[in-house]
Amino acid sequence: MEDKKLTYELIRAAVVGEPQAQEDILNYYDGHINSLAAIEEQKDGQKTRYIDEGLKDQNQSSQVDTTGKRRTV
């Protein structure tokens, strides 16, 4: 996927429920969402880090749910 910019038009389309715009915004923030869903564990002196997909899904759902609830000017 090409790097998309967060333009007014893209955000406006996401707010009104355009699925592709919502997906583009989630893709834009994917790295940040992954960092929020990252779990670090230490076993036998070894650190492991992985993405909790359930937590990632919750973060993404929360973002989509709140997109349409924001006040538009």
N, CA and C of each residue as an Amber inpcrd file, in Angstrom:
protein
   219
   0.8350000  -1.1770000   0.0000000   0.0000000   0.0000000   0.0000000
   0.8790000   1.2390000   0.0000000   0.5010000   2.1980000  -0.8020000
   1.2380000   3.4530000  -0.8060000   0.9360000   4.2090000   0.4750000
   1.8770000   5.0540000   0.8830000   1.6550000   5.8610000   2.0820000
   0.6050000   6.9180000   1.7800000  -0.4780000   6.8660000   2.5310000
  -1.5300000   7.8630000   2.3710000  -1.3430000   8.9290000   3.4190000
  -1.7500000  10.1230000   3.0690000  -1.7100000  11.2230000   4.0190000
  -3.1070000  11.3990000   4.5900000  -3.1550000  11.9230000   5.7960000
  -4.4430000  12.1870000   6.4230000  -4.9540000  13.5420000   5.9430000
  -5.6820000  13.5100000   4.8670000  -6.2510000  14.7340000   4.3220000
  -7.6210000  14.9800000   4.9330000  -8.0790000  16.1910000   4.7960000
  -9.4220000  16.5310000   5.2670000 -10.4530000  15.6240000   4.6000000
 -10.2950000  15.4160000   3.3120000 -11.2500000  14.6020000   2.5640000
 -11.2900000  13.1650000   3.0810000 -10.1120000  12.6010000   3.3850000
 -10.0430000  11.2350000   3.8920000 -10.7210000  11.1430000   5.2600000
 -10.4130000  12.0850000   6.1300000 -11.0090000  12.0660000   7.4660000
 -12.5200000  12.2610000   7.3720000 -12.9530000  13.1620000   6.5460000
 -14.3990000  13.4220000   6.3720000 -15.0970000  12.1620000   5.8600000
 -14.4940000  11.4760000   4.9050000 -15.0820000  10.2470000   4.3710000
 -15.1850000   9.1820000   5.4630000 -14.1810000   9.0840000   6.3110000
 -14.2130000   8.1120000   7.4090000 -15.3090000   8.4610000   8.4100000
 -15.4810000   9.7350000   8.6880000 -16.4960000  10.1730000   9.6530000
 -17.9020000   9.8180000   9.1730000 -18.1450000   9.9240000   7.8790000
 -19.4830000   9.6110000   7.3690000 -19.6690000   8.1160000   7.1150000
 -18.6420000   7.3220000   7.4030000 -18.7920000   5.8750000   7.3540000
 -18.2470000   5.1770000   6.1270000 -17.4580000   5.8490000   5.3230000
 -16.8590000   5.2410000   4.1250000 -15.8550000   4.1830000   4.5630000
 -16.1410000   2.8940000   4.2900000 -15.2780000   1.8090000   4.7710000
 -13.8260000   1.9020000   4.2960000 -13.6060000   2.2670000   3.0490000
 -12.2280000   2.3430000   2.5440000 -11.4590000   3.4480000   3.2560000
 -12.1030000   4.5630000   3.5280000 -11.4460000   5.6570000   4.2460000
 -11.1040000   5.2310000   5.6700000 -12.0190000   4.5150000   6.3220000
 -11.7490000   4.0310000   7.6720000 -10.5690000   3.0620000   7.6650000
 -10.5340000   2.1900000   6.6720000  -9.4230000   1.2420000   6.5610000
  -8.1060000   1.9740000   6.3030000  -8.1420000   2.9890000   5.4450000
  -6.9320000   3.7630000   5.1570000  -6.4000000   4.4400000   6.4160000
  -7.2920000   4.9640000   7.2450000  -6.8650000   5.6120000   8.4840000
  -6.2860000   4.5790000   9.4510000  -6.9360000   3.4160000   9.5570000
  -6.3950000   2.3640000  10.4170000  -5.0200000   1.9210000   9.9260000
  -4.8560000   1.8120000   8.6150000  -3.5480000   1.4450000   8.0590000
  -2.5030000   2.5230000   8.3550000  -2.9070000   3.7770000   8.2920000
  -1.9940000   4.8840000   8.5820000  -1.4610000   4.7750000  10.0080000
  -2.3350000   4.4110000  10.9360000  -1.9580000   4.3200000  12.3470000
  -1.5700000   2.9020000  12.7820000  -1.3750000   1.9870000  11.8520000
  -1.1070000   0.5880000  12.1890000   0.0890000   0.4160000  13.1160000
   1.1670000   1.1170000  12.8630000   2.3540000   1.0000000  13.7140000
   2.0770000   1.4340000  15.1420000   1.3330000   2.5160000  15.2830000
   0.9900000   3.0050000  16.6230000   0.0410000   2.0270000  17.3160000
  -0.9360000   1.5300000  16.5900000  -1.8750000   0.5620000  17.1620000
  -1.1250000  -0.7040000  17.5810000  -0.1730000  -1.1390000  16.7640000
   0.6350000  -2.3120000  17.1280000   1.4040000  -2.0680000  18.4220000
   1.9340000  -0.8660000  18.5990000   2.6910000  -0.5950000  19.8280000
   1.7700000  -0.6100000  21.0480000   0.5220000  -0.1900000  20.8740000
  -0.4400000  -0.2400000  21.9770000  -0.8460000  -1.6760000  22.3100000
  -0.7970000  -2.5590000  21.3140000  -1.2220000  -3.9440000  21.5070000
  -0.0560000  -4.8910000  21.7490000   1.1470000  -4.3510000  21.8880000
   2.3300000  -5.1870000  22.0750000   2.3950000  -5.7080000  23.5090000
   2.7290000  -6.9630000  23.6210000   2.8840000  -7.6260000  24.9130000
   4.3300000  -8.1130000  25.0140000   4.9590000  -7.8080000  26.1290000
   6.3150000  -8.3080000  26.3790000   6.2530000  -9.3210000  27.5080000
   6.8920000 -10.4340000  27.2800000   6.9710000 -11.4750000  28.3010000
   8.4280000 -11.8760000  28.4710000   8.7490000 -12.3240000  29.6540000
  10.0990000 -12.8080000  29.9000000  10.0000000 -14.2070000  30.4920000
  10.6090000 -15.1500000  29.7850000  10.6540000 -16.5330000  30.2490000
  12.0800000 -17.0330000  30.1020000  12.5480000 -17.6740000  31.1300000
  13.8960000 -18.2580000  31.1050000  14.9570000 -17.2510000  30.6670000
  14.8030000 -15.9990000  31.1020000  15.7810000 -14.9730000  30.7720000
  15.6570000 -14.4050000  29.3730000  14.7050000 -14.8660000  28.6000000
  14.5120000 -14.3810000  27.2300000  13.2730000 -13.4960000  27.1670000
  13.4380000 -12.3150000  26.6080000  12.2980000 -11.4300000  26.3930000
  11.6810000 -11.7390000  25.0360000  10.3850000 -11.8450000  25.0300000
   9.6730000 -11.9910000  23.7640000   8.6250000 -10.8950000  23.6890000
   8.4060000 -10.4220000  22.4950000   7.4180000  -9.3650000  22.2560000
   6.5320000  -9.8320000  21.1140000   5.2380000  -9.7010000  21.3100000
   4.3160000 -10.0700000  20.2520000   3.1100000  -9.1390000  20.2770000
   2.3690000  -9.1480000  19.1980000   1.1660000  -8.3320000  19.0910000
  -0.0210000  -9.1830000  19.5090000  -0.7510000  -8.7200000  20.4990000
  -1.9820000  -9.3780000  20.9300000  -3.0710000  -8.9650000  19.9350000
  -3.4220000  -9.8820000  19.0310000  -4.3660000  -9.5610000  17.9570000
  -5.7450000  -9.1710000  18.4930000  -6.1610000  -9.7810000  19.5950000
  -7.4430000  -9.4140000  20.2020000  -7.4270000  -7.9780000  20.6920000
  -6.3340000  -7.5960000  21.3340000  -6.1840000  -6.2310000  21.8130000
  -6.0910000  -5.2540000  20.6420000  -5.3940000  -5.6580000  19.5870000
  -5.2980000  -4.8180000  18.3960000  -6.6750000  -4.6030000  17.7870000
  -7.4610000  -5.6770000  17.6900000  -8.8250000  -5.5590000  17.1610000
  -9.6660000  -4.6110000  18.0100000  -9.5140000  -4.6950000  19.3390000
 -10.2590000  -3.7950000  20.2220000  -9.8570000  -2.3420000  19.9810000
  -8.5610000  -2.0970000  19.8400000  -8.0870000  -0.7320000  19.5730000
  -8.6260000  -0.2040000  18.2500000  -8.6060000  -1.0560000  17.2200000
  -9.1000000  -0.6340000  15.9180000 -10.6100000  -0.3880000  15.9590000
 -11.3480000  -1.2730000  16.6110000 -12.7990000  -1.1000000  16.7180000
 -13.1350000   0.1750000  17.4670000 -12.3970000   0.4290000  18.5230000
 -12.6140000   1.6400000  19.3070000 -12.3680000   2.8770000  18.4570000
 -11.3230000   2.8460000  17.6520000 -11.0160000   3.9820000  16.7850000
 -12.1310000   4.2130000  15.7800000 -12.6230000   3.1490000  15.1570000
 -13.6890000   3.2820000  14.1660000 -14.9770000   3.7550000  14.8390000
 -15.2850000   3.2130000  16.0170000 -16.5030000   3.5950000  16.7260000
 -16.5060000   5.0700000  17.0920000 -15.3610000   5.6030000  17.4780000
 -15.3140000   6.9950000  17.9090000 -15.1520000   7.9670000  16.7550000
 -14.8000000   7.4900000  15.5770000 -14.5960000   8.3890000  14.4330000
 -15.8620000   9.1720000  14.1340000 -16.9790000   8.5170000  14.0990000
 -18.2320000   9.1890000  13.7690000 -18.8070000  10.0090000  14.8970000
 -18.2640000   9.8810000  16.1010000 -18.7950000  10.6030000  17.2530000
 -18.0660000  11.9090000  17.5070000 -17.0680000  12.1940000  16.7130000
 -16.3170000  13.4270000  16.9110000 -17.1030000  14.5990000  16.3380000
 -16.9620000  15.7150000  16.9790000 -17.6520000  16.9230000  16.5390000
 -16.9760000  17.4510000  15.2760000 -17.7800000  17.7130000  14.2610000
 -17.2280000  18.2660000  13.0250000 -17.6060000  19.7260000  12.9340000
 -16.7010000  20.4870000  12.3460000 -16.9200000  21.9400000  12.2350000
 -17.2210000  22.2720000  10.8120000
